[in-house]
């Protein structure tokens, strides 16, 4: 099956660790690429020890979530003989990926110019915090910093909410997916031209791109767009949980909300007659919503809202979302039995009928494939 996957025959030398890079190379591996993960002796990828109190012999869940279908090779890149292994692999590799700070790969002799001279067809992918040039190029990047620097953290649904770190690593994930797109585009370009190229993505750029609508409104009109601050949308606590309601995409959304909540049409109240009035008096309007939602259970309100064709959903925990029947039907939980425990992780959000994602290779133990990869490198040198 692996030789039928869309990226079978593509070799990736992967210097990345933590999340942005590994989530990208995992997707390449999921769809058939031979991803050779280069790790340092002793500790390897930092995410291997994200759960330091795991029992001996068990792979950390964070590492498992980002490194299935890869091979692990341990190399001490301070030694010339170990660096030569990389140079030999690079002669025929298709892609090299790293997310080091600027200058690290160059000092090792693995910069874009170094490796492209060895292999003009090579695609060289770089992930950074802020970009390859400019005043922040040498700064360490990280998901939370990108949230702050890009304006994402500053933008809230309500001005009275305190500034806070978003609990999900959106910057790392989105930049990783942009890196996948860049690699695939470069592979297509190489098929036409025969030439490789360098591509780069940054956490900052990915977070700016995620705000494309809001940024255009500011750049072209000097106006603020905040979809989370819309007066007819929000999160409302019920007697046993909470409901998200989106009052949009209807001719008279406030009328539909009023019917669902068992109220006289709130649009007749002069405070809420027009959209501008609703924005101006949002605190008063949403206080009415909160009072009504607090009077009954989540299931009751979902039924009432859906009867009016209003967009709504329960607010759930991750555990509830993972156990949901829809999650299972969508094939979003992958499971494979390892030597010490069963690996259970989230799968790929891309469903291809001819190339379904499976765990073909369990997340590798540190250095599990070192000897095999060194043998492969020696073959390349002697070819």
RAPECOR-V786756 format. One record per residue. N is the residue number from 1. RES is the residue in one small letter. PHI is phi as a letter, one per 20 degrees, with the letter a starting at -180 (NA if undefined). D_FIRST is the distance of its C-alpha to the first C-alpha in Angstrom with 2 decimals. Layout:
BEGIN
N_RES_PHI_D_FIRST ; N_RES_PHI_D_FIRST
END
This chain:
BEGIN
1_x_NA_0.00 ; 2_x_f_3.83 ; 3_x_f_5.53 ; 4_x_e_5.35 ; 5_x_f_6.92 ; 6_x_f_10.69 ; 7_x_d_11.88 ; 8_x_f_9.72 ; 9_x_n_12.67 ; 10_x_e_15.05 ; 11_x_d_17.00 ; 12_x_c_19.12 ; 13_x_e_22.16 ; 14_x_d_23.01 ; 15_x_e_26.66 ; 16_x_e_26.74 ; 17_x_b_27.80 ; 18_x_m_28.98 ; 19_x_c_27.40 ; 20_x_g_27.63 ; 21_x_f_25.57 ; 22_x_g_23.10 ; 23_x_f_22.27 ; 24_x_f_21.50 ; 25_x_f_19.39 ; 26_x_f_17.46 ; 27_x_f_16.52 ; 28_x_f_15.48 ; 29_x_f_13.36 ; 30_x_g_11.88 ; 31_x_d_10.60 ; 32_x_o_9.21 ; 33_x_f_12.61 ; 34_x_e_13.72 ; 35_x_e_16.68 ; 36_x_d_19.45 ; 37_x_e_21.93 ; 38_x_e_25.44 ; 39_x_c_27.80 ; 40_x_e_31.44 ; 41_x_f_32.72 ; 42_x_n_33.91 ; 43_x_d_32.78 ; 44_x_m_29.69 ; 45_x_g_28.67 ; 46_x_g_31.58 ; 47_x_f_29.42 ; 48_x_f_28.81 ; 49_x_d_32.40 ; 50_x_f_32.72 ; 51_x_d_33.39 ; 52_x_f_35.77 ; 53_x_e_36.85 ; 54_x_f_33.51 ; 55_x_g_33.87 ; 56_x_g_33.20 ; 57_x_n_29.68 ; 58_x_e_28.07 ; 59_x_e_26.02 ; 60_x_f_27.76 ; 61_x_g_26.39 ; 62_x_f_26.98 ; 63_x_f_24.98 ; 64_x_f_22.10 ; 65_x_f_22.13 ; 66_x_c_21.53 ; 67_x_c_19.52 ; 68_x_f_16.24 ; 69_x_m_13.24 ; 70_x_d_15.98 ; 71_x_d_17.79 ; 72_x_d_21.57 ; 73_x_c_24.16 ; 74_x_e_27.87 ; 75_x_c_30.25 ; 76_x_e_33.97 ; 77_x_f_34.36 ; 78_x_f_38.11 ; 79_x_d_37.77 ; 80_x_f_37.57 ; 81_x_f_35.31 ; 82_x_f_32.73 ; 83_x_f_33.03 ; 84_x_f_32.49 ; 85_x_g_28.98 ; 86_x_f_28.16 ; 87_x_f_30.00 ; 88_x_f_28.13 ; 89_x_f_24.69 ; 90_x_f_26.03 ; 91_x_f_26.88 ; 92_x_c_23.34 ; 93_x_f_21.73 ; 94_x_e_20.93 ; 95_x_b_22.12 ; 96_x_c_24.60 ; 97_x_c_25.30 ; 98_x_b_28.39 ; 99_x_c_30.64 ; 100_x_f_33.68 ; 101_x_f_37.19 ; 102_x_g_38.53 ; 103_x_n_39.45 ; 104_x_f_37.38 ; 105_x_f_34.76 ; 106_x_f_37.63 ; 107_x_f_39.57 ; 108_x_e_36.69 ; 109_x_n_36.45 ; 110_x_d_33.08 ; 111_x_f_34.47 ; 112_x_g_33.26 ; 113_x_f_35.91 ; 114_x_f_35.26 ; 115_x_f_31.54 ; 116_x_f_31.73 ; 117_x_f_34.30 ; 118_x_f_31.86 ; 119_x_b_29.02 ; 120_x_f_30.19 ; 121_x_e_26.65 ; 122_x_f_26.01 ; 123_x_d_25.49 ; 124_x_d_27.56 ; 125_x_d_27.19 ; 126_x_c_30.03 ; 127_x_d_30.58 ; 128_x_c_34.22 ; 129_x_f_36.60 ; 130_x_c_38.89 ; 131_x_p_37.97 ; 132_x_e_38.38 ; 133_x_c_42.07 ; 134_x_o_45.01 ; 135_x_f_47.07 ; 136_x_d_44.21 ; 137_x_g_41.76 ; 138_x_e_42.54 ; 139_x_f_42.62 ; 140_x_f_40.05 ; 141_x_d_37.89 ; 142_x_a_36.67 ; 143_x_g_35.58 ; 144_x_f_39.00 ; 145_x_f_40.85 ; 146_x_f_38.90 ; 147_x_g_39.79 ; 148_x_f_43.41 ; 149_x_f_43.59 ; 150_x_e_41.91 ; 151_x_n_44.19 ; 152_x_f_41.58 ; 153_x_f_43.42 ; 154_x_f_46.77 ; 155_x_e_45.84 ; 156_x_c_46.40 ; 157_x_f_46.98 ; 158_x_c_50.56 ; 159_x_f_52.77 ; 160_x_e_54.11 ; 161_x_f_50.75 ; 162_x_f_50.61 ; 163_x_f_48.28 ; 164_x_b_45.24 ; 165_x_f_41.86 ; 166_x_f_38.98 ; 167_x_f_37.10 ; 168_x_d_33.57 ; 169_x_e_32.36 ; 170_x_f_31.99 ; 171_x_f_32.89 ; 172_x_g_30.21 ; 173_x_f_27.49 ; 174_x_f_28.68 ; 175_x_f_29.14 ; 176_x_f_25.63 ; 177_x_f_24.28 ; 178_x_f_26.70 ; 179_x_f_25.38 ; 180_x_g_21.81 ; 181_x_g_23.46 ; 182_x_f_25.46 ; 183_x_f_22.61 ; 184_x_f_20.74 ; 185_x_f_24.11 ; 186_x_f_24.85 ; 187_x_f_21.64 ; 188_x_f_22.69 ; 189_x_f_26.22 ; 190_x_f_25.27 ; 191_x_f_23.51 ; 192_x_e_26.95 ; 193_x_d_29.25 ; 194_x_n_27.58 ; 195_x_d_28.97 ; 196_x_e_27.73 ; 197_x_a_29.79 ; 198_x_e_30.65 ; 199_x_c_29.82 ; 200_x_b_31.33 ; 201_x_c_31.40 ; 202_x_c_33.85 ; 203_x_g_34.36 ; 204_x_f_37.67 ; 205_x_f_36.37 ; 206_x_f_33.58 ; 207_x_f_36.21 ; 208_x_f_38.56 ; 209_x_f_35.94 ; 210_x_f_35.31 ; 211_x_d_39.03 ; 212_x_g_39.00 ; 213_x_f_41.18 ; 214_x_f_43.61 ; 215_x_f_43.92 ; 216_x_f_44.70 ; 217_x_f_47.34 ; 218_x_f_48.97 ; 219_x_f_48.76 ; 220_x_e_50.04 ; 221_x_c_52.39 ; 222_x_m_53.05 ; 223_x_d_52.00 ; 224_x_e_50.09 ; 225_x_d_47.19 ; 226_x_c_46.04 ; 227_x_f_43.90 ; 228_x_f_44.27 ; 229_x_e_48.05 ; 230_x_g_48.38 ; 231_x_f_51.29 ; 232_x_d_49.65 ; 233_x_c_46.46 ; 234_x_r_46.01 ; 235_x_d_45.19 ; 236_x_c_47.70 ; 237_x_f_48.21 ; 238_x_d_48.78 ; 239_x_f_50.32 ; 240_x_c_47.02 ; 241_x_r_44.75 ; 242_x_b_44.34 ; 243_x_c_43.36 ; 244_x_e_42.20 ; 245_x_c_43.89 ; 246_x_d_43.43 ; 247_x_e_46.49 ; 248_x_b_45.37 ; 249_x_m_44.34 ; 250_x_c_47.25 ; 251_x_f_50.70 ; 252_x_c_52.52 ; 253_x_f_50.22 ; 254_x_f_53.19 ; 255_x_f_54.59 ; 256_x_f_51.36 ; 257_x_f_51.24 ; 258_x_g_54.87 ; 259_x_f_54.25 ; 260_x_f_51.29 ; 261_x_e_53.41 ; 262_x_m_56.46 ; 263_x_d_58.60 ; 264_x_f_60.96 ; 265_x_g_59.43 ; 266_x_f_59.32 ; 267_x_f_59.64 ; 268_x_f_63.30 ; 269_x_f_63.89 ; 270_x_g_65.23 ; 271_x_f_63.11 ; 272_x_c_59.89 ; 273_x_f_60.92 ; 274_x_d_58.88 ; 275_x_f_55.64 ; 276_x_f_57.74 ; 277_x_f_59.80 ; 278_x_f_56.72 ; 279_x_f_55.48 ; 280_x_f_58.96 ; 281_x_d_59.37 ; 282_x_g_55.85 ; 283_x_g_57.05 ; 284_x_f_59.42 ; 285_x_f_56.94 ; 286_x_f_54.17 ; 287_x_f_56.75 ; 288_x_f_57.31 ; 289_x_g_53.58 ; 290_x_f_53.32 ; 291_x_f_56.30 ; 292_x_f_54.93 ; 293_x_f_51.39 ; 294_x_f_52.95 ; 295_x_e_54.82 ; 296_x_b_51.91 ; 297_x_e_48.46 ; 298_x_g_45.09 ; 299_x_f_44.02 ; 300_x_f_47.38 ; 301_x_f_47.12 ; 302_x_f_43.57 ; 303_x_f_44.79 ; 304_x_f_47.85 ; 305_x_f_46.01 ; 306_x_f_43.38 ; 307_x_f_46.25 ; 308_x_e_47.43 ; 309_x_l_43.99 ; 310_x_e_44.03 ; 311_x_f_40.89 ; 312_x_b_40.71 ; 313_x_a_38.57 ; 314_x_f_39.27 ; 315_x_e_39.05 ; 316_x_c_36.69 ; 317_x_f_35.63 ; 318_x_f_32.11 ; 319_x_g_32.01 ; 320_x_f_32.92 ; 321_x_f_30.36 ; 322_x_f_27.51 ; 323_x_e_28.76 ; 324_x_f_29.17 ; 325_x_g_27.65 ; 326_x_f_26.47 ; 327_x_g_24.54 ; 328_x_f_22.76 ; 329_x_f_22.11 ; 330_x_f_20.71 ; 331_x_m_18.05 ; 332_x_e_19.72 ; 333_x_d_19.79 ; 334_x_d_16.89 ; 335_x_b_17.70 ; 336_x_b_16.66 ; 337_x_e_19.08 ; 338_x_d_20.20 ; 339_x_f_22.87 ; 340_x_d_25.69 ; 341_x_a_24.73 ; 342_x_e_22.22 ; 343_x_e_20.81 ; 344_x_c_21.26 ; 345_x_b_20.85 ; 346_x_f_20.75 ; 347_x_e_17.47 ; 348_x_e_17.04 ; 349_x_f_19.66 ; 350_x_e_17.56 ; 351_x_d_15.90 ; 352_x_d_13.56 ; 353_x_f_12.93 ; 354_x_e_9.97 ; 355_x_b_8.49 ; 356_x_f_9.73 ; 357_x_e_10.50 ; 358_x_c_10.15 ; 359_x_e_11.83 ; 360_x_f_9.38 ; 361_x_c_12.65 ; 362_x_f_16.03 ; 363_x_g_18.73 ; 364_x_f_20.01 ; 365_x_f_23.43 ; 366_x_g_25.83 ; 367_x_m_25.33 ; 368_x_g_22.64 ; 369_x_d_21.09 ; 370_x_g_24.41 ; 371_x_f_24.91 ; 372_x_f_21.49 ; 373_x_f_21.92 ; 374_x_f_25.51 ; 375_x_f_24.55 ; 376_x_f_22.20 ; 377_x_f_25.13 ; 378_x_f_27.54 ; 379_x_f_25.52 ; 380_x_f_25.65 ; 381_x_f_29.39 ; 382_x_e_30.06 ; 383_x_f_28.06
END
